[in-house]
Every structure is written in structure tokens, then in C-alpha cells.
Amino acid sequence: MISHVISTFVLLGFSEYPALQVPLFLVFLSIYMITAVGNLGMIIIIKINPKFHTIMYFFLSHLSFVDFCYSTVVTPKLLENLIVEDRTISFSGCIMQFCFTCIFGVTETFMLAAMAYDRCMAVCNPLLYLTTLSPKLCALLVAGSYSWGIVCSLTLTYFLLSLSYRESSIMNNFICDHSVIVSVSCSDPYISQMLCFSIAIFNEVSSLMIILTSYTLIFITVMGMPSASGRRKTFSTCASHLTTISIFHGTILFLYCIPNPKTSQLIVKVASVFYTVVIPMLNPIIYSLRNKDVKDTFRLVVVKLLCPSI
């Protein structure tokens, strides 16, 4: 039951730096445009080029979709708050933002774990790769990632809705994060906080265990290869995914391992920006810069769009 719901929250965002509002708006707008073009472009490229109709790119297309959705849930409101004085957000809007960011955040966590498993099977069992990772199993891994994200999100949202809130609630952040929402509650948020902490720990530990186990097996297999060129080639195929994992989980661990967030609000905001706005932009760049076929297909698409007669 919802005991009391206020009509609006106020997201302070970066309002304590008035001189930076316009520069930050231009920076975040540019990042969002690159994110949208990069991730949607990656999805289109994977769809139109038969070379990319493989298991790895099947997962990558879903990762691009999740990144685009994640950025779209967060960035438009951030941009709005940088150029208007009214920084309010309705209670329902705030809860919906949290709900969707939770869905896509958890989904990305396990999508990256599924991609690590895919690389492990490709390197350690190449002859059984297509048999082991059947289309049905790949679809189940992707569906499972989305489904678990929805379960986590709806569970946490339900407990947020069970709290009551102050009539005047100011949030010192640019996003409706769980910790920010419970901070303006006037009822005991202990159960909601412990549940969020437990889910976050489970998701982080379980996904990292899958990733670390997969790459440990990959490392053992690669080091057993007699050819140095073969080792370099194998490590090269895993480099993009390793880079993405390092940035994603490194930011999460940094964000949630700050000793006292109350005294480091600027650090928390900067880390949150990196996690919610910058990382979705980086993933398609990381994968495309190391892949000649992706770059060639992208050029072909651009040429066809600009010169349809060619």
C-alpha cells in the first residue's frame, strides 16, 4: 500500500554550478547524439551485414539496444534540468525512471556475463561452439537477462511505493536513483535499502563470477597454444569485451565503494554520469574501432544515405 505520495520531487542536478549549465548541456547533448547514432547504427550494421549474423554479434546487438534505452531514460531529463529553472519531476515520473534504469542496468550486467560465456565457449571449445551455444540457448540467455532485470526492478519499485514521502522533497542528484529516493522518505526505508543492497551484491558477485571463470578458462587455453600469433589473435578477439567489462564493473565498484557518499556528492554525481551517460556511448565505439568489417559497413551505410544513387 502507498501510504502517502507527494506530487513532485526536485532534482538539483548540477545547479550548484550555474556557470557550467550551458557547457554541460552541450557536452551531454553531444554524448547522447553519439550514443544514439552509435548504438542504433551498430544494430543496423549487424542486421544488414551477413558477416555479423553470428552469436557474438547477436549478443552485441542486444547490448547496443540496452545501452540506447538506458541512455534515453536518463539523459533527456538531465538535459532539460540544465536549461530550465524548474527542475521538478513528478513522483510517477521519478519512479518510472528508476524502474527502467534498474531494468536496463541489471540486463546489461548479465548481458556482459553471457558475452563472456560466449567467448569462453568460442576459445575453449571451438569444435563444439555452435552445438553448445544453440540459437535456443542464446535466446534463453538474452531473455533471462531481460527477465531478471524486470524482476529486480519491479521488486525494488514495489518497496519504494510502500514508503511515504515528505511534502517538500529535494534530491541532490540528476537521476532518481534508489538511494536518492529513499533519502527523501519519511518512513523507515531499512527493508527497501537491505533488499536493494542484497540484489546489487547478488547481481555483481554472480555476474563477475561468470566473467572471471570464463576468462580464467580462456587464459589457460590461450597460454597452452603453441603459436604466439594464435595467442595474440585470440586475445585480440576478447580485448573489446574485456575493455567494456572493465569500464562497466570498474565504475560500479567505484561508485558503491565510496566510504562516505554524503561528503562526496560531486564524486558520486560524476561517477553516476559516467555510469549512466558515458558508458552507453563507449560500447559501440570500443567494438567498432577494433573491427574493420564494422567500420567498412558503417562507411557503406553513410555513403548510401548521402548518395542513394550510388
Secondary structure, DSSP 8 states (H G I E B T S, - for coil): ------SEEEE-TTTT-GGGHHHHHHHHHHHHHHHHHHHHHHHHHHHH-GGG-SHHHHHHHHHHHHHHHHHHHHHHHHHHHHH-S--EEEHHHHHHHHHHHHHHHHHHHHHHHHHHHHHHHHHH-GGGHHHHS-HHHHHHHHHHHHHHHHHHHHHHHHHHHTS-B-SS-EESSSS--HHHHHHTBSS--HHHHHHHHHHHHHHHHHHHHHHHHHHHHHHHHHHT-S-HHHHHHHHHHHHHHHHHHHHHHHHHHHHH--S-GGG-HHHHHHHHHIIIIIHHHHHHHHHHHT-HHHHHHHHHHHHHHH-TT-
